[in-house]
Amino acid sequence: MRAFVFDGYRQPVHEADVPEPVVGDRDVLVRVEAAGLNHIDERLRAGEFKAILPYRTPVILGHELAGTVIGTGPQVTGFSVGDRVFGRPRDLRIGTLAERIAVDEADLAPSPRSVSTVEAASLPLVALTAWQALTERGGVTAGKKVLIHAGAGGVGAIAIQLAKHLGAEVATTVSGRNADVVRGLGADVVVDYRSQDFVRELSGYDFVLDSLGGENLTRSFRVLKRGGVAVGISGPPTPAFARAAGLNPVVRLAISAMSYRTRAVAARLGVSYEFLLMHASGDQLRRIAELVDAGVIRTTVGATFPFDRTATALATLSTSGMRGRTVVTSPDHTA
């Protein structure tokens, strides 16, 4: 079958003829009709995650999909041939930039009924990231004050909507041209990062979701009240993450050193920092699909590319100023 792969870290992405997926006992074979693209695809190809996600090359890229079930393993009970599904395959089993993929049934959910296949494909990774950051790590509930950086981005846009649904007061940082967009998503306070300093504008927050890392992350600690929590999805990873992931002692030591300054700043200010590497969850996707169908969460697709232009589509992620998700479609995708 056709797929887009890289043969070694920092090597270019190209189309290849690869073997058909092997369907395990609890796997669902899905015809991929649309696949969302994410910066993690490029970061993976660049080797940024090779210490914590030891993929064996060549690697088929792609972290999220929408499509149709065309086969099931003998122990699958939740899906049947013909079902419309969406999902984010678990780490070390990615590969949605292909004609077909075998996915553990625990990582899939029925697609939202109210959106197109393309829109469904744009949701799993960013929606799961927002869900896990706000509910699993942040404990966000009604009345909490939440800062979401990059509110017009893929994760940020979903996180604003979810935080408002949870009853939080939401601030976000965007460029001025996106201010009305994020207000439309539910943001109560909008900070133009080009003309305003969010540290001067905001204080007393319970939670920060940071997707930028670096100084933006450490400065974000200053808007938190004592006991507040910041969750970073760009890093640095923490020793707690390394232990939970079962990484080897050498990697754990390196991660501890890498995050020392960040953790020290947080401790000095009396706040907590956690690193989030989102995990697959079909159960959470079912709840997200319910919110989509209820009109609580909506997604925006900024561009679609045909399957044979996947390499071009990936290259545009870091250069385009476009708002909304980028999705690759197969020749036989349905609306």
Beta strands, then each sheet from edge to edge (+ up, - down):
strand 1: 2-6
strand 2: 14-17
strand 3: 27-36
strand 4: 59-60
strand 5: 65-72
strand 6: 84-87
strand 7: 100-104
strand 8: 108-110
strand 9: 145-149
strand 10: 169-174
strand 11: 189-192
strand 12: 205-210
strand 13: 224-232
strand 14: 272-275
strand 15: 301-306
strand 16: 325-329
sheet 1: 2+ 1- 4+
sheet 2: 7+ 3- 5+ 6- 8+
sheet 3: 7+ 3- 16+ 15+
sheet 4: 11+ 10+ 9+ 12+ 13+ 14+
end
